[in-house]
C-alpha cells in the first residue's frame, strides 16, 4: 500500500510539472474545466494538510509491544514517516507544494483562455461580425 500511495503522489506531481510546462507554453483552460480542476486540487490539498497536521503522531513509534520483533519494527515504522528523503512527511510536503503550484497554474490557464476568447470575439467584431445565413 505505501508504495502505491507514494507512486500516486509522484504521478500527480509529474502531471503537475507537465501541466505547468503546458501553461508556460500558452495552454488555456475554460472556466468550467478550470473550476473542476481547482475543486479536485483543493480536495487533495485539504487531505494533505490534514495528514501533515498529524505528522507528530505519524512520527511516533507504534505500540507494538515488547517482543523482539516489535522492538525491530517500532523504529522502522516510525522512520517510514520521518525519513527526510523518502518518508511520508517529506513526500507529503512536496506534494502539498506541487498542488499549490498546480492551482496557480490552473488559474493562469483560465486567464489565458479568457484572454484568447476575448481576443477572438474582438477579431470577429472587427471583421464585421459573424456571418449569418439561413
C-alpha positions, -999 to 999 in steps of 0.1 A, spaced: 0 0 0 27 27 9 44 21 -25 11 26 -44 3 57 -23 37 73 -30 35 63 -66 1 80 -68 15 112 -53 45 111 -76 23 106 -106 2 136 -97 34 156 -91 47 146 -125 14 156 -141 15 189 -123 50 196 -138 38 187 -173 8 209 -169 30 238 -156 51 235 -188 20 235 -209 7 266 -192 40 283 -197 37 275 -234 3 292 -235 -23 264 -230 -56 277 -217 -84 261 -197 -120 272 -199 -139 283 -168 -159 252 -161 -129 229 -167 -107 251 -145 -132 252 -117 -134 214 -117 -96 211 -116 -94 236 -87 -121 217 -68 -101 185 -71 -68 202 -63 -84 218 -32 -98 185 -20 -64 168 -23 -47 198 -7 -70 197 23 -63 160 27 -26 165 27 -29 195 52 -49 172 75 -24 144 72 5 168 79 -13 182 109 -9 147 124 27 144 115 38 143 151 15 113 156 28 97 125 64 100 136 59 82 169 67 45 173 36 24 173 27 5 205 35 -30 192 46 -45 225 79 -57 238 87 -88 217 120 -88 199 102 -84 166 82 -55 179 115 -38 190 128 -41 155 96 -29 138 87 0 160 116 23 150 113 11 114 76 20 111 82 55 126 110 60 101 87 54 72 70 87 82 101 107 92 129 97 67 140 131 53 144 119 17 119 90 13 95 94 42 58 102 41 62 136 57 88 148 32 67 134 3 35 150 16 52 184 19 65 182 -16 30 171 -28 14 200 -10 37 225 -28 31 208 -61 -7 211 -55 -3 248 -46 17 254 -78 -8 234 -99 -37 256 -85 -18 287 -96 -12 272 -130 -49 264 -134 -58 300 -126 -32 312 -151 -45 288 -178 -80 301 -171 -69 337 -176 -51 327 -208 -82 310 -221 -103 341 -212 -79 364 -229 -78 343 -261 -116 341 -261 -120 379 -257 -94 384 -285 -112 361 -308 -145 378 -301 -129 412 -308 -114 399 -340 -149 387 -352 -164 421 -344 -136 439 -360 -141 419 -392 -177 429 -394 -193 404 -371 -203 368 -377 -218 359 -410 -253 345 -405 -270 325 -432 -304 310 -434 
